[in-house]
Amino acid sequence: MRRMLLLAVTMVVLASVGHRPARGQSSSNSLTGSWFLVATLPGSTTPGLSVLLTCHPDGTATAMMPGFGDSAGAGSWASAGDGQFTLTTLHYDQNPPPSDMPVIGFLKLRYSVSVSGGSMSGTAEAIQTDLTGALKKDITGITLTATPIAVEQIGAP
């Protein structure tokens, strides 16, 4: 009897775990995972910014941009339903060394994106403030696209 009960409990646990995606993977309409995001500023035809973005299953996010002017960012994301998501990251706005004031404010990025078939597209807004939160610049109408960063085998092209 105990063996049957143990077998039944084991089967229930295995069945519930078997339906979850593996860590680091996302379904074709999920934001969870790591993305290479390319943004184009309004009025431009060439991409102007890239972001390495990781959306964690718990609703938190980490974003990194190239260059010395902004730090890695921390943020949150939420589902708006049916492959639609909203996301906000906050970064320090920094001066390059040897400045005596290395942090001069904040850069907040707000995203509204759609994920379908493993690709992402949407719009973003960049809000730059000073350390007190006073607005310095607000850029809306940024368009973006992103592709997932996939696991690759050693030696792959």
C-alpha positions as CSV (number, residue, x, y, z in Angstrom):
1,M,0.0,0.0,0.0
2,R,2.8,2.4,0.9
3,R,4.6,1.6,-2.3
4,M,1.5,2.4,-4.3
5,L,1.0,5.7,-2.4
6,L,4.7,6.6,-3.0
7,L,4.4,5.8,-6.6
8,A,1.2,7.9,-7.0
9,V,2.8,10.9,-5.3
10,T,6.0,10.6,-7.4
11,M,3.9,10.4,-10.6
12,V,1.9,13.6,-9.6
13,V,5.2,15.5,-8.8
14,L,6.8,14.4,-12.1
15,A,3.8,15.3,-14.1
16,S,3.6,18.8,-12.7
17,V,7.3,19.4,-13.3
18,G,7.2,18.0,-16.8
19,H,5.0,20.8,-18.1
20,R,7.3,23.6,-17.2
21,P,9.9,25.0,-19.7
22,A,13.5,24.4,-18.8
23,R,15.3,27.3,-17.1
24,G,16.7,29.8,-19.6
25,Q,14.2,28.8,-22.2
26,S,11.0,30.6,-23.2
27,S,8.0,29.5,-25.1
28,S,7.3,31.2,-28.5
29,N,5.1,33.8,-26.8
30,S,6.9,34.3,-23.5
31,L,9.1,37.2,-22.4
32,T,11.1,35.0,-20.0
33,G,14.7,34.6,-21.2
34,S,17.5,36.6,-22.7
35,W,17.1,38.9,-25.7
36,F,19.3,41.0,-28.0
37,L,17.2,44.1,-28.5
38,V,17.9,46.8,-31.2
39,A,16.2,50.2,-30.9
40,T,15.7,52.9,-33.5
41,L,15.2,56.5,-32.5
42,P,12.3,58.4,-34.0
43,G,13.1,59.9,-37.4
44,S,16.0,57.6,-37.9
45,T,16.4,54.8,-40.3
46,T,19.4,53.2,-38.7
47,P,19.4,51.4,-35.3
48,G,20.9,53.6,-32.6
49,L,21.0,51.5,-29.5
50,S,21.3,47.9,-28.5
51,V,20.3,46.3,-25.2
52,L,21.0,42.9,-23.7
53,L,17.8,42.2,-21.8
54,T,17.0,39.3,-19.5
55,C,13.5,38.8,-18.2
56,H,13.3,36.5,-15.2
57,P,10.3,34.2,-14.5
58,D,9.6,36.2,-11.2
59,G,8.8,39.4,-13.2
60,T,12.2,41.1,-12.7
61,A,14.5,42.2,-15.5
62,T,18.1,43.1,-16.0
63,A,19.3,45.3,-19.0
64,M,22.7,46.2,-20.2
65,M,23.7,48.8,-22.8
66,P,27.0,49.4,-24.4
67,G,29.1,52.5,-23.6
68,F,30.2,54.4,-20.6
69,G,27.2,56.7,-20.1
70,D,24.6,54.3,-18.5
71,S,24.9,51.5,-16.0
72,A,23.3,48.1,-16.1
73,G,19.6,48.5,-15.3
74,A,17.2,46.7,-13.0
75,G,13.5,46.5,-13.6
76,S,10.2,44.7,-13.8
77,W,8.0,43.3,-16.4
78,A,4.3,42.2,-16.5
79,S,2.1,40.4,-19.0
80,A,-0.7,42.5,-20.6
81,G,-2.2,39.4,-22.0
82,D,-2.0,37.4,-25.3
83,G,1.8,37.9,-26.0
84,Q,1.7,41.6,-24.9
85,F,4.1,42.8,-22.2
86,T,5.1,46.0,-20.4
87,L,8.6,46.5,-19.0
88,T,10.5,49.2,-17.1
89,T,14.2,49.4,-16.4
90,L,16.1,52.0,-14.4
91,H,19.7,52.8,-15.1
92,Y,22.2,55.3,-13.5
93,D,23.2,58.1,-15.9
94,Q,26.9,58.3,-15.5
95,N,29.8,60.7,-16.4
96,P,33.0,59.0,-17.6
97,P,36.1,59.2,-15.4
98,P,37.8,61.3,-14.3
99,S,34.7,63.3,-13.5
100,D,34.3,64.2,-9.8
101,M,30.5,63.5,-10.1
102,P,30.2,60.0,-11.6
103,V,26.4,59.7,-11.3
104,I,24.4,62.7,-12.7
105,G,20.9,61.2,-12.8
106,F,18.8,58.3,-14.0
107,L,17.7,56.8,-17.3
108,K,14.3,55.1,-17.2
109,L,13.3,52.9,-20.2
110,R,9.7,51.9,-20.6
111,Y,8.8,49.2,-23.1
112,S,5.5,48.0,-24.7
113,V,6.2,44.8,-26.6
114,S,4.7,41.9,-28.4
115,V,6.2,38.5,-28.5
116,S,5.3,36.0,-31.2
117,G,7.0,33.0,-32.6
118,G,10.2,33.7,-30.6
119,S,10.7,37.3,-31.8
120,M,9.9,40.6,-30.1
121,S,8.8,44.0,-31.4
122,G,7.4,47.1,-29.9
123,T,7.9,50.7,-28.8
124,A,9.9,52.3,-26.0
125,E,10.3,55.6,-24.2
126,A,13.5,56.9,-22.7
127,I,13.2,59.3,-19.8
128,Q,16.4,61.1,-18.5
129,T,16.3,62.8,-15.1
130,D,18.7,64.5,-12.8
131,L,19.4,63.1,-9.3
132,T,16.3,64.9,-7.9
133,G,14.0,63.3,-10.5
134,A,13.6,66.5,-12.5
135,L,13.0,65.7,-16.2
136,K,16.0,66.5,-18.5
137,K,14.8,64.6,-21.7
138,D,11.9,62.4,-22.8
139,I,12.2,60.5,-26.1
140,T,9.0,58.7,-27.2
141,G,8.3,56.7,-30.3
142,I,11.4,54.5,-30.2
143,T,10.8,51.4,-32.2
144,L,12.5,48.1,-31.3
145,T,13.0,44.5,-32.4
146,A,14.6,41.7,-30.5
147,T,15.7,38.1,-31.0
148,P,16.2,35.6,-28.2
149,I,19.8,34.7,-27.2
150,A,19.8,31.0,-27.8
151,V,22.0,28.3,-26.3
152,E,24.6,27.3,-28.8
153,Q,26.9,24.4,-29.0
154,I,30.7,25.0,-28.9
155,G,32.0,25.4,-32.5
156,A,28.7,26.6,-33.9
157,P,29.0,29.5,-36.4
